[in-house]
Amino acid sequence: MLSTKMIGNKIAEARKKINTSQVQLAQLLFISPQAVGKWERGESMPDITTFNRLAEILGVDLNYFSENFQSGAIEVRQAGTPSEKQERKLSWDMSQGNWVDADFSGLKNLHEKFSSSNMQRCKFIGSDLSELLLKSNNLDSCDFSDSDISNSQIRASNLDNNLFKNSFLKEAKILKSYIRYCDFSGSDISSSQIQSSHLSNNLFKGCAFKEAEFLKSHLEGCDFSGADFTGVSFKSGGFENNKVSDTVWNRTSFIDTHIADIVFDGTLEDCYFENCVFDWVKFQNATLTNTFFKNNTFKRNRIQFTDCKADRITYEFLKPGKADLSGITVLSS
């Protein structure tokens, strides 16, 4: 019969060899730190299912927990060839969990899932979450600052009041999700795809959106001050009541988009507006060059040009829309 005291000593020995605390081990097993403490004191022992998971985390096989196993054998396992060490990775899967006030900061090599989970006030600061899949998740007041979330997928999820400051979300895919009151300031969201999603009241100050695509998505009440929209495509959605001061507009296209309560300033170069509705839109102290306008609807007195400049071809593109162009000075060729 297995001795609880012997099992406890073996768990403690293996845990210390991989430099893991009782709290960290408990989080990986989805149990309380007190339960791990009871194991190591010999007051109780894991069930057979937990033994399997425990062995995987500690880097041992199940024989390690037997009475006839020599304690030195664990050192042999850990001292394997470099290739064996590189190939052996922990299998993280935190799906269908309820995570509240947990600190996962600095988490590395997490390529699995958090699907169908509820996360509140959790910290993932400086973590490697690349290729992460979030599906049917609820994230509220979590901190992902300075994390790598590139090539990740966010599907049918709700994200509220989260911090993503200075994070790397390049080539991320967001589908059928609601993102509200989040702070993405300083993040790289280049080449991302946002489809059938609603983004409202978020901070995107100084973000890079280069070559990103917004399809059938609604962006409202967001602050894009200082953001870079080079090569960005907006199609079949809404862009309303957003702040866009000092924003870079280069090769940016708006197609079948409702544009409302927006003030464009600075330089718009090689941009494209087709089949859009302009509603309370102002171009102020803006310079428009080589910018295409076709089949747009300019609601009466709801589009203004104030102290603007435009090259001849852009001016000609604007004329069919019957907007008041008296606030535009045509640049000499």
Secondary structure, 3 states (H helix, E strand, C coil): CCCHHHHHHHHHHHHHHCCCCHHHHHHHHCCCHHHHHHHHCCCCCCCHHHHHHHHHHHCCCHHHHCCCCCCCHHHHHHCCCHHHHHHCCCCCECCCCEEECCECCCCCCCCCECCCCEEECCECCCCECCCCEEECCEEECCECCCCECCCCEEECCEEECCECCCCECCCCEEECCEEECCECCCCECCCCEEECCEEECCECCCCECCCCEEECCEEECCECCCCECCCCEEECCEEECCECCCCEEECCEEECCEEEEEEEEEEEECCEEECCEEEEEEEEEEEEECCEEECCEECCCCEEEECEEECHHHHHHHHHHCCCCCCEEECCC
